Amino acid sequence: MSENLTLWNEVRKVDPKFTKDVNAPGKQPFTNIDTYHLIETATKHFGAYGKGFGLKDLNIDEVHVGDSILLKLNGIFFYDAGELFNTGEFPVFNAMKLMYKTSKGYDKVDEDAYKKIITNTIGKALSYLGFGADVYMGKFEDAAYVQEVAQEFAMEEYHGYLSTITGYINQAENKEKVTAWVLERGGVQSIESLSFESAKEIAKLITQKMKRATHASA
């Protein structure tokens, strides 16, 4: 595999729970991704927004087109992908309705248009780097593929819960007592036998315990 595709392959899949099917009148149905999930994923890879990635040199103009007012954006998207890819940047462009006439002839103003155009532009820019590529490439039209991806992310989430549980046990002064509590709570004979929901519940309880302990010692 080419090193050029390393980042792409790491971010191309999206957990289906962060997507939704959109069926707008007069348009072909499509799958939409929660842009803030993409921003969260980008933060994991690049660092905080505004430092590891983001928009700069922005220009947003209001353009009158017939009975509508459009927001027109142009700027630069930048990112820092670490030692392997270093820093990159490229121009971005976008447009969005600020004011338009409804089908009943009323003027409609989108008060969130400025916020939306920024968020939408970030999402589009990240898609060029491979974020959510499987959705944009139409793979989410295959129900079997969506189910496979959902199971893959669920398994990752499950192992994360188990990691939280075993980490807590390993740090406990009385490992046997904590282990017994976990097994009793989950109704199983071994940590590996915990169901997804039990592991999730126990990991949540452990996280809460750790937070309370941290606050108590502060």
Buried (B, 14 or more C-beta within 10 A) or exposed (E): EEEEEBBBEEBBBBBBEBBEEEEEEEEEEBBEBBBEBBBEBBBEBBBEBEEBBBBEEBEBEEEEEEEBBBBBBBBBBBBBBEEEBEEEBEEBEBBBBBBBEEEEEEEEEBEEBBEBBBBBBBBBBBBEBBBBBBBBEEBBEEEEBBEEBEEEBBEEBBEEBBEBBBEBBEEEEEEEEBBEBBBEBBEBEEBEEBEEEBBBBBBEBBEEEBEEEEEEEE
